Amino acid sequence: MRQILAITLALVLAGPAGAARAAESLAAGPAPGPLVDVAWVKANLGTPGLVFLDLRGPLGGASKADYLQAHIPGAIYSDYLKDGWRIKDKNGTVGMLPPAARLEKLIGGLGIANDSHVVVVTNGTSALAMAAATRVYWTFKVLGHDQISVLDGGMAAYLRARDKNKKPVNSLESGAVRLPPTTFQAALRADMLVSKEQVKQALGAGTVLVDNRPNNQYLGVNKSGLAKRYGTLPGARNLPENWITVNGGGTFRDRATLEKLYAAAGVPTGGVQINFCNTGHWASLGWFVSHELLGNREARLYDGSIVEWAADASAPMERLVQLD
């Protein structure tokens, strides 16, 4: 508890000078990239301006109770499904990016400022869980915030190290941590957003479309209960979400392996491409790998994805396996 209070007080008192010290402190070790590992977390615990955002929830087989029982020291909590990271838009499409002003209020209310470096943490048990981290990562990027990372392997990796008595080796704390509300100001990157109309134009232009859903949904054997129709976008290539992480778990595959899998899926690692899934959740994994890990700055994410697309009777779809 004392350590929580110390970290919180440091963040309260940090101010601009504290932010500068935080940048210097983070720069003293390996520069945080899109992915950080457990060793980096351990080396940077307690750094002013560094915020661990714990998103553990039902998508990863966890809940806030797991956070309250044990979390990375100083980590704050947010409910990915309930706190407003995604909304239903005026057309009834679920999982959409909220307006910038709403996100500014959410993020600032969590105590995250423009000079904070945020490390997003999920349960790390599946690709589904890791997609919550990459979706929030994408959201921060859309808002113009580049000081953002994902903990590779999530809490599963953090908790994996045990001593001979099977007790966790890495520091843990219990109870809730709340940072003082602050101001977060967005600098919206509109070029990162892809609308349904833009996807229609992309179809005509021959743009590479990447379906990050499971293969059975891509083929049209099954579909999400949220989707109105079976199938995929015409000409789309399938790179399933569970290819991206090792055995579909919480650890991202290395670059060489990802490049081989992209080749197997017929997905180039460069050039204009649009990732989609059902609601833009799994697609964020594909976008994260293409844009952040493989460096394809022309990769984009279609937020509305199949749920929005399939609801529009004029939007073409193809079902690769006809069952009826």
N, C-alpha and C positions, 0 to 999 in steps of 0.2 A: 504493500500500500504506500509506503514512504517513497518508493521509486516512482510509482504512478504520479504522486503529488509533485515530486521533483521534476519529472518530465513535463507535466502540465504547466508548472510554474515557469519553467524555462521557455516554453512556447509562448506563454502570456507576455513575458518580459522581453522576448526576442526582438520584436519590432524590426525596422529596416536594418539596423546594425546586426541584429541577431540573424537575419536572413543572409547577410553578407558572410557572417561567420559560418553559417550552415553550408553555404556554397563552397567556402574554403575547405571546410571539414570534409564534405563529400568528395571534393576534388583531390583531397590528400590520398584517398585510396583509389581503387579502380573506379573509373567513371561509370555511374549507373546508366545502363542502356535500357532497351525495351524489356529485357528480362534480367532479373537479379536472382542470385541463388541464396541459399541459407547462410553460407559463409559471409556473403556481403551484408546480409541482415544483421548477423551477430557483430560484425565489425562496426556497424553504424548505429547500433541501438543508442537512443538518447541524444542523437544529433538534433540540435534545434532546427526547426523548419522541415524535418523529415516526418511525414505522417503515414502510418500504416492504416489502410482502409480495409477493414475486415468485412467481407460480403458473404460469409458462410450462410447458407440457407438450404431450403428443400431441394433445389436443383443439384446440390452436391450431397444430399443425404444428411444435412446438418441443420442447425437452427441457431437462433440467438442464444439459446441456453448453452450451446457448446462454446460460444464466444465468452459468455459470462463465467463459465467454468474455467477456461484456460485460453489465453490469447498472448500474442506477442506483446511484450511490455510497451505500454503507451498506445496500443492500437485502439482506434475508434471503430464503431460499428455502424453499418447501414444495411437496411433490408433492400436488396436488389429488386425484389418483386413488388414491394409495397411503398417504398419511400419516394417514388416519382422519377426514377431513372429512365423509365419508359412509360408511355401513356397510350390511351386510345384516342385517335384523332377524330376530327369532326365527321369523317366519313365512316367511322366505326372500325378502322384498322387498328389492331392492337400492336403493342410493342414499339411504338414510334418514338422518335426523338422528341422530347418536350421543347417548348420555346426556350430560347436562351435565358430569358429573365427568370423563368421557373427553375432552371438548372442553377443559375447564379444564387438564388435563394437557398436551394438545397445544399449546394456545396459550401457556400459561406456559412450556413447554419451548422454545418459539421465542424467548422473551425479551420477549413482549408482556404488559404489565401493564394493570391497569384504567385507569391514567392515560395510556396510550399512545394516540396518534392513528395509526390504521392506514390506509395507502393501498394498496389491492389492485391489483396489476399483472399483466396477462396479455399474451400475444403481440399481441393487438389486431388479428388478421388476419380475424376472422369473428365473427358473432353467437354461434356455438358457443363460441369462446374467451372472449368477454366474459361468457357465462353462468357460467363458472367464477368470475369476479370477483363477479357479482351473487349467486351462490349462497353464497359465503363471506361477502359483505356481509350477506345475510339471516341467516346463522348467527350472526354477531356481534350483530345486532339482537335475535334471539331470546334470546340470552344476556344482554341488557340493556346491551350496549356500543354507545353512540351515536357514539363518536369514530372513525368509519369512513368512508372515501371510496373511490371507484373512479377510477383514472386513465383518462379518456376517450381512447379510441384506443390504450391500452396502450403496449407498447414500440415498436410500429410507428410511433406518433406521435412518441415520444421520439427515435427514430432517424432520423426523416424529414429533419430539418434537416441539411443538408450544406454544407460550404464549397466553394470553387471547385475544390479538389482531391478533392472527393467524400468528404471525411472528416467524421465526425460532429461537429456543433457542440456538442451537449450533453455534459456530463461523463459519463464511463463508467469503470467499474472492472472488474477481472477477479478471479477467485478467489472463494472462499466467505467469507461474513460470518456469524459466529455470535455472537449476543448471549447474555449470561449468563442461564441459566434464572431465571425469576421466578415470582411467584404471580399467577394470574388467577382471579378469583372471579366466577362467573356469578350473575345475578339474573334467572332464567328468566321470560320473558314467555309464559306458557302460552296467553294469548289469541291469540297469533300462529300457533299450531299448529292444523291442521285434520285431523281423523281421517276415516277412511272412513265411519264412522257419521254424523258431522256432515255429510258431503257427501250422504249418503242423505237426511238431514233437509232439507238445502238444496234438493234436487230437488223435494220436496213443497212447499216454501215459495216456489218460483219464483225463487230466488236466481240472479243472473247468474253463469254458469259460462263461463270463458274458456279455450279450448284454444289453447295457444301452440306446438303442434306444426306442422310443415309441412302445407300444405293437403292433400297426398295422403294423409297419415295421418289427418287430421281426417275426410276423406270416406270413409275405409275402403278406398281403392284399394290402399294399402300399410300395413304396420305395422312397428313395431320388433320385432326378433327376441326381445326380452325380454317382449313382450306376448302374452297368451294368446288374445286376440280382436281382431278388426278393429273399427274404429269409434270413436265418441266418446261422451261422456256425453249423455244425452237433453237436447235443447234448448241444448246448448253453442254458443257463438259462437267463430269462429275468427279469431284475431289472430296470424298466423304469426310465429315468432321473427325471420325475416329482414326483416320490416317495421320492426322496432324500431330497427335500426341502418342507417346510410346504405349502400345497396347490399349489405346483409347483412354489412358489414364490422365494424370495431371502434369506430366513432364513433356515438354516440347521436344520433338525430334531434332537431331543436329542438322546443320545446314546441308551437308552432303546427302543425307538420307532424304531430306525434304525435296532436294533437287531431283533425286531419282523418282520419288513419288509423283512429283509434278510432271515429269517426263512420261511416266506410266499412264497418267490421267490425260495426257495431251494438253496440259496447261502450261503455257510459257511462263518463264520467271521474269519477263520484262514486257513492256508494252501495255496499252490500254486494256483493262479488264474490269469486269463488274462481278463482285461476289454477291450471292443471294442464298437464302434458305427459306424457311417458313416465315419468320418474323424478324430477321436480322440478328439473331442470337448466334447460331452456329456460323453464319457468314462472317461474323466478326473475327472468328478464329482464322478463317481463310484470308481475310483482309490483313490481319495482324502478321501472319506469316509472309504473305506477298509483299506488303508495304513496309513492314518494320524489320523483319528478320532477313528477307531476301533482297530488300532495298528497291522494290519496284514502286516508284513514286507515282506511277500511273494507275495503280490499283484503287478501286473505289468500292464502296459498300452500298447496296440498294436496301435501304431501311425497310421499305414496305414489303419487299420480297413476295413470296408466293401468295401469302394471305391477301395482300392488296391486289396483286396481279390477277389471281384466279377469280376475284370478285367482279372483275371487269369483263363482261362477256365479249367485248371487242378485242381483248388482249389475247393473242394466239398462244396456244400451248400444244405440246406434243406428248402423247403417251406411248412410250417405247415398248410397253408390254400391254397388249389388249386382252382384258379378261372378261369383257362383256360387250 
